[in-house]
Amino acid sequence: MITRRKTNTVKVGNVKIGSNHPVVIQSMAKTDTKNIKATVKEINVLEKEGCELIRVAVKDMEGARAIREIKKEINIPLIADIHFNYKLAMEAIIRGADKIRVNPGNIYKKEELNKVISLSGEKKVPIRVGINSGSLPKAAGKNKELSDRMVSSLLKYLEYFEKKNFSDLIISLKASDVVSTIEAYRKVSKRCDYPLHLGVTAAGLPEDGTVKSSIGIGALLVDGLGDTIRVSLTGDSSDEIRVAKKILSSLNLRKFGPEIIACPTCGRCQVDLISIVKDLDRKLKRYTTYDIRHTKKPLIIALMGCEVNGPGEAKEADIGIAFGKDQGAIFKKGRIIKTVKAKDAINELLRLIGGWHGKA
């Protein structure tokens, strides 16, 4: 069981972030924020996938002003991502952003930052201080390890907020290098108690990005670190949500639906188990009548390719099938309850679990 690091609680819209609350999934819209219609469409698709916080790029005043109109059409809290121009942060706050993200590498003038902090405090808008390895402040130093440069830059920047008694903060220290990212978060976690936003930046195409994010984010979550996560992929933003959910599910931090466990198959397998597993996964996605996001113990379903791997090896599953030649033995908690033809096995399995939370 993972013991979460104790942190402050920060409220972003109606979502609470911190050690006493579930790890929150977020993503970033890939649209131009000025294109309100396209941005709203993408955000609403992501919400259906399970996104709970959404960030948008604010690169000009028109984008900042669009926040008010976007918020009218979405249900989840909206975060404004700000770089270079502090006035964009001010405008985003005025227009109703639920949180802003600032980059210490390009918004660092004391008088400008103080104005942002003052307005955020007045409007009760939290701030994420987001360190990025690719845009560290010049004063970070060149001879230190990357993780040390990231941590020292962040802590120095946080002094501005602490002098103004502003503690409504979330922090992040992202690099594209997985090991540096892990080291930076581990080091900073010992120096402050702000909630941590986890991620590996610029992780790449879905295959590479999924691996890098799963290792980086997963390692930190196992340490008890992390209060909100974003998987960064060069691809469909919906994939970011799916991967994030799988990371949290695999660590039993949250559950989002039935869990399928399946053997990798070998020469003993006499059915097309890969197609069978895909078929079950597709049909289970039709379940819509049961919100399992905060359920601690979802249904575990096992699909095993032979009698060696099931039901004995999968006896911890709630229900499953062990396949032989042209047939499947359906079992519950390791006990066989009936044998059916292989071609009918999935439909029979779904019939047996249909009363659990809906119909496939």
VOSE-310027 format. One line per 3 residues: for each residue x, y, z of N, C-alpha, C. Coordinates in steps of 0.05 Angstrom, whole numbers. Layout:
N
X Y Z X Y Z X Y Z ~ ...
% end
This chain:
360
17 -24 0 0 0 0 18 25 0 ~ 11 44 -17 26 69 -20 17 89 1 ~ 36 100 16 29 122 35 36 149 22
16 165 18 20 191 5 34 211 23 ~ 52 226 11 65 249 24 44 269 33 ~ 47 280 57 28 300 67 35 327 55
14 340 44 18 366 32 -4 385 40 ~ -1 410 33 -23 429 35 -45 420 15 ~ -69 430 19 -91 425 0 -95 451 -16
-96 448 -42 -101 471 -60 -127 465 -75 ~ -144 484 -76 -170 481 -90 -168 495 -117 ~ -172 480 -138 -173 490 -166 -201 487 -176
-216 509 -177 -244 507 -183 -257 490 -162 ~ -270 469 -170 -283 451 -150 -267 426 -144 ~ -242 425 -153 -225 402 -150 -204 408 -129
-202 390 -109 -182 393 -88 -158 376 -94 ~ -135 388 -91 -109 375 -97 -92 375 -72 ~ -83 351 -64 -66 348 -41 -68 320 -30
-53 315 -9 -49 288 1 -75 274 11 ~ -95 288 19 -119 276 29 -140 270 6 ~ -132 276 -18 -151 275 -40 -139 257 -62
-156 245 -80 -146 228 -101 -127 243 -119 ~ -108 228 -130 -90 240 -150 -106 248 -174 ~ -103 273 -183 -120 284 -204 -107 282 -231
-123 275 -251 -113 273 -279 -118 299 -294 ~ -97 309 -307 -101 332 -324 -88 329 -351 ~ -95 346 -370 -83 346 -396 -82 375 -406
-72 379 -430 -70 406 -442 -82 405 -470 ~ -99 425 -475 -112 426 -502 -91 432 -523 ~ -93 420 -546 -74 423 -567 -84 444 -587
-107 456 -583 -118 476 -601 -107 503 -595 ~ -111 522 -614 -105 550 -609 -128 560 -591 ~ -121 571 -568 -141 579 -549 -160 601 -560
-151 616 -579 -168 636 -592 -191 623 -607 ~ -187 599 -616 -208 584 -630 -226 571 -608 ~ -244 587 -599 -261 578 -576 -276 552 -582
-288 551 -605 -304 527 -612 -288 502 -612 ~ -264 503 -625 -247 479 -626 -237 472 -599 ~ -230 492 -583 -219 487 -556 -240 474 -538
-264 484 -539 -286 473 -523 -292 444 -531 ~ -291 439 -557 -297 412 -567 -276 393 -557 ~ -250 400 -558 -230 382 -548 -232 378 -518
-237 399 -504 -239 396 -474 -262 378 -467 ~ -284 380 -480 -307 363 -473 -302 334 -480 ~ -287 329 -501 -279 302 -508 -261 290 -486
-242 307 -477 -224 298 -456 -238 293 -430 ~ -258 309 -424 -273 305 -399 -286 278 -400 ~ -298 270 -423 -311 244 -425 -291 222 -421
-266 226 -429 -245 206 -425 -237 203 -396 ~ -242 224 -380 -234 223 -352 -216 246 -343 ~ -212 266 -360 -195 289 -353 -210 306 -332
-195 314 -311 -208 328 -289 -198 357 -287 ~ -176 364 -299 -166 391 -301 -156 395 -329 ~ -160 418 -341 -150 423 -368 -135 449 -369
-112 448 -383 -95 471 -386 -96 481 -415 ~ -96 507 -419 -95 518 -446 -71 537 -448 ~ -60 539 -472 -38 557 -477 -48 586 -481
-38 605 -466 -46 633 -469 -21 647 -480 ~ -21 652 -506 2 664 -519 -2 694 -526 ~ -27 703 -524 -32 731 -530 -58 740 -515
-64 765 -517 -87 776 -502 -113 764 -512 ~ -115 758 -538 -140 747 -549 -144 719 -536 ~ -123 704 -533 -125 678 -520 -133 680 -491
-122 700 -477 -129 705 -449 -159 712 -446 ~ -168 729 -464 -196 738 -463 -215 715 -470 ~ -206 696 -485 -223 673 -493 -230 655 -470
-215 657 -448 -219 640 -425 -248 642 -415 ~ -258 667 -413 -285 671 -402 -306 656 -419 ~ -303 657 -445 -323 643 -462 -319 613 -462
-295 604 -460 -290 575 -459 -302 563 -433 ~ -298 577 -411 -308 567 -386 -339 564 -385 ~ -353 580 -401 -382 578 -402 -391 551 -414
-373 539 -430 -381 515 -445 -368 489 -435 ~ -353 490 -413 -340 466 -403 -348 462 -373 ~ -342 438 -363 -350 432 -336 -326 429 -317
-302 425 -328 -279 420 -311 -262 446 -308 ~ -247 449 -286 -231 473 -282 -211 478 -304 ~ -206 503 -310 -189 511 -331 -164 525 -321
-141 517 -331 -115 528 -323 -103 543 -346 ~ -93 567 -341 -80 584 -362 -50 580 -360 ~ -38 572 -382 -9 567 -384 4 593 -395
21 605 -378 32 631 -384 62 630 -387 ~ 72 643 -408 101 646 -411 107 675 -421 ~ 130 685 -412 141 710 -422 127 736 -413
101 737 -415 87 762 -410 69 760 -386 ~ 76 774 -364 61 773 -340 33 784 -343 ~ 30 802 -362 3 815 -367 -17 794 -376
-8 773 -389 -26 752 -397 -36 737 -373 ~ -19 734 -353 -28 721 -328 -49 738 -314 ~ -45 764 -314 -64 782 -301 -91 780 -316
-90 781 -342 -115 780 -358 -129 753 -355 ~ -114 732 -354 -126 705 -350 -140 703 -324 ~ -128 714 -303 -141 714 -276 -167 730 -277
-166 753 -289 -190 770 -291 -212 756 -307 ~ -204 741 -327 -224 728 -344 -234 701 -332 ~ -225 694 -309 -237 672 -295 -222 646 -295
-196 646 -302 -180 621 -300 -181 610 -272 ~ -183 584 -269 -184 572 -243 -157 568 -231 ~ -136 569 -247 -108 568 -238 -91 578 -261
-68 589 -254 -49 596 -275 -23 581 -270 ~ -8 577 -292 18 565 -290 38 586 -300 ~ 59 591 -285 80 609 -293 106 594 -294
124 603 -312 150 591 -316 172 609 -305 ~ 186 601 -284 207 617 -273 229 624 -293 ~ 231 609 -315 251 615 -334 246 639 -352
220 648 -353 215 671 -370 196 692 -358 ~ 187 687 -334 173 708 -319 187 710 -292 ~ 204 729 -289 221 730 -265 227 758 -253
217 779 -267 222 806 -256 205 809 -231 ~ 218 818 -210 205 820 -184 179 836 -185 ~ 180 860 -197 156 877 -197 133 865 -212
139 850 -234 118 838 -250 106 814 -235 ~ 123 798 -224 114 774 -209 98 782 -185 ~ 106 803 -171 91 813 -148 62 821 -155
59 833 -179 32 840 -188 15 815 -193 ~ 27 795 -204 12 770 -209 4 757 -182 ~ 23 756 -164 18 744 -138 -5 759 -123
-4 786 -124 -24 802 -110 -52 797 -122 ~ -54 797 -148 -80 792 -161 -90 764 -156 ~ -72 745 -157 -80 717 -151 -90 714 -123
-77 727 -104 -86 726 -77 -113 739 -73 ~ -117 762 -87 -142 776 -85 -165 759 -96 ~ -160 746 -119 -181 731 -133 -182 702 -124
-164 694 -105 -162 667 -95 -158 647 -118 ~ -139 653 -135 -132 636 -158 -104 624 -152 ~ -103 597 -150 -77 584 -144 -58 587 -168
-33 583 -162 -12 585 -183 5 559 -182 ~ 11 549 -206 31 528 -208 57 540 -218 ~ 77 536 -202 104 545 -210 116 521 -224
119 523 -250 127 501 -267 155 504 -278 ~ 174 491 -265 202 490 -275 204 471 -298 ~ 217 480 -320 221 463 -343 251 463 -349
263 440 -352 292 437 -356 302 453 -380 ~ 284 457 -400 293 470 -424 293 500 -422 ~ 282 511 -400 281 540 -397 287 549 -369
309 539 -358 317 546 -331 327 575 -330 ~ 323 588 -308 334 615 -304 364 615 -309 ~ 375 637 -319 404 639 -324 421 635 -299
410 642 -276 425 640 -251 426 612 -240 ~ 415 593 -255 413 565 -245 441 552 -242 ~ 460 561 -256 487 549 -254 490 527 -274
514 525 -286 519 505 -307 534 480 -297 ~ 546 481 -274 563 459 -265 548 439 -247 ~ 524 446 -238 509 427 -221 495 406 -238
487 385 -225 470 365 -239 443 379 -246 ~ 431 369 -268 406 381 -277 385 382 -255 ~ 382 360 -240 362 360 -219 367 381 -198
392 385 -191 399 405 -171 394 433 -181 ~ 399 438 -207 394 464 -219 364 470 -219 ~ 348 449 -224 319 452 -225 309 459 -197
319 444 -177 309 448 -149 317 475 -139 ~ 343 483 -143 352 508 -132 337 531 -145 ~ 332 529 -171 317 550 -186 288 553 -175
276 530 -170 249 531 -159 248 543 -131 ~ 265 534 -114 265 544 -86 271 574 -85 ~ 289 584 -102 295 612 -102 270 628 -112
256 617 -132 232 630 -142 210 631 -122 ~ 208 609 -107 187 608 -86 190 629 -65 ~ 214 640 -62 218 661 -42 200 685 -47
195 691 -73 178 714 -80 150 710 -67 ~ 140 685 -70 113 679 -60 112 679 -29 ~ 133 667 -17 133 665 12 136 693 25
150 711 12 152 738 22 125 753 22 ~ 108 744 3 82 756 0 61 739 15 ~ 70 719 31 52 701 45 31 688 27
40 681 3 23 667 -16 31 638 -16 ~ 13 621 -7 19 592 -5 0 575 -22 ~ -17 587 -37 -36 572 -54 -22 562 -79
-3 545 -75 16 537 -96 16 507 -101 ~ 21 501 -127 28 474 -135 54 476 -151 ~ 72 457 -148 98 459 -161 104 436 -179
121 440 -199 129 419 -217 157 424 -226 ~ 172 402 -232 199 403 -241 202 382 -263 ~ 197 390 -288 196 371 -309 221 372 -327
230 349 -335 251 347 -355 243 324 -374 ~ 255 324 -398 250 302 -416 266 277 -408 ~ 287 281 -392 303 259 -381 289 248 -356
282 223 -357 266 211 -336 281 211 -309 ~ 306 203 -309 321 201 -284 324 228 -271 ~ 330 249 -287 332 276 -276 306 286 -264
284 279 -277 258 286 -267 252 273 -240 ~ 257 247 -238 253 233 -213 270 245 -191 ~ 295 249 -197 313 260 -177 304 288 -167
295 305 -186 287 332 -178 263 331 -160 ~ 243 315 -166 219 313 -149 226 302 -121 ~ 243 282 -121 250 270 -95 265 290 -78
283 306 -90 298 326 -74 280 348 -64 ~ 262 358 -81 246 381 -73 225 373 -53 ~ 217 348 -53 196 339 -35 205 340 -6
231 340 -2 243 342 25 246 371 35 ~ 241 389 16 246 417 23 221 434 26 ~ 198 424 19 173 439 21 149 420 22
125 430 28 102 413 29 80 422 10 ~ 87 435 -12 68 442 -33 60 417 -48 ~ 35 415 -58 28 392 -75 45 392 -100
49 368 -110 67 364 -133 50 356 -158 ~ 56 370 -180 45 363 -206 66 347 -220 ~ 60 322 -227 81 304 -238 78 302 -269
101 299 -282 101 294 -310 129 293 -321 ~ 133 280 -344 158 280 -358 153 296 -383 ~ 166 318 -387 160 336 -408 171 326 -435
157 333 -457 167 326 -484 174 297 -486 ~ 156 280 -476 163 251 -474 162 237 -501 ~ 150 250 -521 152 239 -548 126 225 -558
129 210 -579 107 195 -591 94 176 -571 ~ 69 167 -575 55 151 -555 71 128 -544 ~ 85 112 -560 98 89 -550 121 97 -531
139 115 -540 161 124 -523 150 140 -499 ~ 131 158 -505 121 175 -483 106 159 -462 ~ 93 138 -469 79 121 -450 99 108 -431
121 97 -443 141 84 -427 155 104 -408 ~ 163 127 -419 177 147 -403 160 158 -381 ~ 135 163 -387 116 174 -367 109 154 -346
105 129 -354 98 108 -335 121 103 -315 ~ 146 104 -325 169 100 -307 172 124 -289 ~ 172 148 -301 177 172 -285 155 178 -265
131 179 -275 108 185 -258 104 162 -238 ~ 105 138 -248 101 114 -232 120 112 -209 ~ 146 116 -214 166 114 -193 161 134 -171
153 158 -178 147 179 -158 122 172 -142 ~ 102 162 -156 77 155 -142 82 133 -122 ~ 99 114 -130 105 92 -111 119 103 -86
134 124 -90 147 138 -67 127 153 -50 ~ 102 155 -59 83 171 -44 82 200 -53 ~ 96 206 -74 98 234 -84 79 238 -107
66 261 -109 49 267 -131 20 270 -124 ~ 8 293 -132 -20 299 -125 -37 303 -150 ~ -24 309 -172 -38 312 -198 -17 305 -220
-26 292 -241 -8 283 -262 -17 291 -290 ~ 3 295 -307 -3 299 -336 16 282 -352 ~ 6 264 -368 22 249 -387 25 265 -413
49 271 -421 54 288 -445 60 270 -468 ~ 43 269 -488 48 253 -512 46 270 -537 ~ 62 264 -557 60 276 -583 40 260 -599
15 267 -595 -6 252 -608 -34 261 -598 ~ -53 244 -600 -80 249 -591 -81 254 -561 ~ -92 276 -553 -93 283 -524 -109 263 -508
-128 249 -521 -144 229 -507 -126 206 -497 ~ -105 200 -512 -86 179 -504 -73 187 -478 ~ -68 213 -473 -56 221 -448 -73 213 -424
-99 216 -427 -118 209 -405 -118 179 -401 ~ -119 164 -423 -120 135 -420 -95 124 -406 ~ -72 135 -413 -47 125 -401 -46 134 -372
-55 158 -366 -55 167 -338 -72 150 -321 ~ -95 142 -331 -114 125 -316 -101 98 -311 ~ -87 88 -331 -75 61 -328 -52 62 -307
-37 84 -307 -16 87 -287 -28 87 -259 ~ -48 102 -254 -61 104 -228 -74 77 -220 ~ -86 64 -240 -100 39 -234 -79 17 -227
-57 17 -241 -37 -4 -237 -24 -2 -209 ~ -25 22 -197 -14 26 -170 -36 25 -149 ~ -61 19 -157 -84 18 -138 -89 45 -125
-81 66 -138 -86 93 -127 -115 102 -134 ~ -124 94 -157 -151 99 -166 -160 76 -185 ~ -186 72 -187 -196 52 -205 -217 65 -223
-217 57 -249 -235 70 -268 -253 50 -283 ~ -253 25 -275 -269 5 -288 -259 -22 -283 ~ -271 -43 -294 -262 -70 -290 -233 -73 -300
-218 -89 -286 -190 -94 -293 -187 -121 -306 ~ -175 -122 -330 -171 -147 -344 -142 -156 -339 ~ -138 -180 -329 -111 -191 -329 -111 -214 -348
-90 -217 -363 -88 -238 -384 -60 -247 -387 ~ -57 -273 -393 -30 -284 -396 -19 -275 -423 ~ 8 -276 -427 20 -267 -452 18 -287 -475
7 -311 -468 5 -334 -486 32 -347 -492 ~ 30 -373 -499 54 -388 -505 45 -411 -523 ~ 62 -431 -527 56 -453 -545 33 -471 -535
26 -468 -509 3 -484 -498 -24 -473 -506 ~ -24 -447 -513 -50 -434 -519 -61 -444 -546 ~ -87 -452 -546 -100 -463 -569 -123 -446 -579
-124 -421 -570 -145 -402 -580 -131 -376 -587 ~ -144 -359 -601 -133 -332 -608 -139 -313 -584 ~ -123 -316 -563 -128 -302 -539 -126 -271 -542
-108 -262 -559 -105 -234 -563 -131 -221 -573 ~ -143 -234 -593 -169 -224 -603 -191 -226 -582 ~ -190 -247 -566 -211 -250 -545 -208 -228 -525
-184 -222 -516 -180 -201 -496 -189 -174 -508 ~ -182 -168 -533 -190 -143 -545 -220 -141 -547 ~ -233 -163 -553 -262 -164 -555 -275 -157 -528
-265 -170 -507 -275 -164 -480 -271 -135 -472 ~ -247 -125 -478 -240 -97 -471 -259 -78 -485 ~ -264 -83 -511 -283 -66 -526 -311 -67 -515
-320 -91 -508 -348 -93 -498 -351 -81 -470 ~ -330 -83 -454 -331 -72 -427 -333 -41 -427 ~ -322 -29 -448 -323 0 -451 -352 10 -454
-370 -8 -461 -398 0 -464 -412 6 -437 ~ -399 -3 -415 -411 1 -389 -411 31 -383 ~ -434 43 -379 -436 72 -374 -453 78 -349
-464 58 -336 -484 63 -315 -472 64 -287 ~ -445 61 -286 -433 58 -259 -408 75 -258 ~ -407 94 -241 -383 111 -237 -364 97 -218
-342 87 -228 -324 71 -212 -299 87 -204 ~ -297 113 -211 -273 128 -208 -262 128 -179 ~ -280 126 -160 -271 127 -132 -275 100 -118
-281 79 -134 -285 53 -123 -257 40 -117 ~ -254 30 -93 -228 19 -85 -223 -9 -95 ~ -245 -24 -99 -241 -52 -108 -260 -59 -131
-250 -54 -155 -266 -60 -179 -265 -90 -186 ~ -282 -98 -204 -282 -125 -213 -256 -132 -228 ~ -244 -154 -221 -220 -164 -235 -227 -188 -251
-222 -187 -277 -229 -208 -296 -204 -220 -308 ~ -201 -246 -307 -178 -259 -318 -184 -275 -344 ~ -167 -272 -364 -169 -288 -388 -143 -302 -392
-144 -329 -389 -120 -345 -389 -120 -365 -412 ~ -97 -368 -425 -95 -384 -449 -94 -414 -445 ~ -90 -424 -421 -89 -453 -417 -94 -459 -387
-94 -485 -381 -100 -494 -354 -76 -488 -335 ~ -52 -483 -345 -29 -477 -328 -33 -450 -315 ~ -41 -430 -331 -44 -403 -320 -71 -398 -307
-90 -414 -311 -115 -409 -298 -131 -435 -296 ~ -149 -437 -276 -155 -416 -257 -137 -413 -233 ~ -118 -432 -229 -101 -431 -205 -85 -406 -203
-71 -399 -224 -54 -375 -223 -70 -349 -222 ~ -95 -350 -231 -112 -327 -231 -134 -329 -210 ~ -129 -344 -189 -150 -348 -169 -158 -323 -154
-141 -302 -154 -148 -278 -141 -168 -261 -157 ~ -171 -268 -182 -191 -253 -199 -219 -260 -189 ~ -237 -241 -193 -265 -245 -185 -278 -266 -203
-271 -264 -229 -283 -282 -248 -264 -284 -272 ~ -265 -306 -286 -247 -309 -309 -252 -333 -325 ~ -236 -336 -346 -239 -359 -364 -211 -371 -369
-209 -398 -366 -185 -412 -374 -191 -428 -399 ~ -178 -422 -421 -185 -434 -446 -169 -460 -452 ~ -183 -479 -463 -170 -503 -474 -176 -504 -504
-175 -527 -516 -181 -530 -544 -211 -527 -549 ~ -219 -506 -561 -247 -501 -569 -266 -498 -545 ~ -256 -494 -521 -273 -490 -499 -260 -472 -477
-277 -463 -459 -267 -446 -438 -280 -453 -411 ~ -264 -455 -391 -275 -461 -364 -278 -434 -349 ~ -302 -427 -342 -307 -402 -328 -304 -408 -298
-289 -390 -284 -285 -395 -256 -289 -369 -240 ~ -295 -373 -215 -298 -350 -196 -279 -356 -172 ~ -261 -337 -167 -242 -340 -145 -228 -367 -145
-221 -376 -170 -206 -401 -173 -223 -426 -175 ~ -249 -424 -171 -267 -447 -171 -283 -448 -197 ~ -279 -470 -213 -294 -472 -239 -323 -475 -234
-339 -459 -247 -368 -460 -244 -382 -471 -268 ~ -370 -469 -292 -382 -481 -316 -362 -481 -339 ~ -367 -498 -358 -350 -499 -382 -368 -494 -406
-358 -477 -424 -373 -469 -448 -356 -471 -473 ~ -368 -469 -496 -352 -469 -521 -336 -443 -522 ~ -313 -444 -533 -295 -420 -534 -308 -397 -548
-323 -402 -569 -336 -380 -584 -358 -366 -568 ~ -368 -380 -547 -390 -368 -531 -380 -357 -504 ~ -355 -361 -499 -344 -356 -472 -347 -326 -463
-340 -308 -481 -341 -279 -473 -370 -270 -468 ~ -388 -278 -485 -416 -270 -481 -427 -282 -455 ~ -419 -307 -449 -428 -319 -424 -416 -305 -400
-391 -298 -403 -377 -283 -381 -392 -257 -376 ~ -398 -243 -397 -412 -217 -395 -440 -220 -383 ~ -453 -242 -390 -479 -248 -378 -477 -251 -348
-456 -265 -339 -452 -271 -311 -445 -245 -295 ~ -431 -227 -308 -424 -203 -293 -442 -179 -300 ~ -462 -184 -317 -480 -163 -326 -494 -148 -304
-501 -162 -283 -515 -149 -261 -497 -133 -243 ~ -471 -133 -249 -452 -119 -231 -455 -89 -233 ~ -455 -78 -257 -459 -49 -260 -469 -41 -287
-483 -58 -301 -493 -50 -327 -494 -73 -346 ~ -500 -68 -371 -501 -88 -391 -481 -82 -414 ~ -468 -102 -424 -448 -98 -445 -463 -98 -472
% end
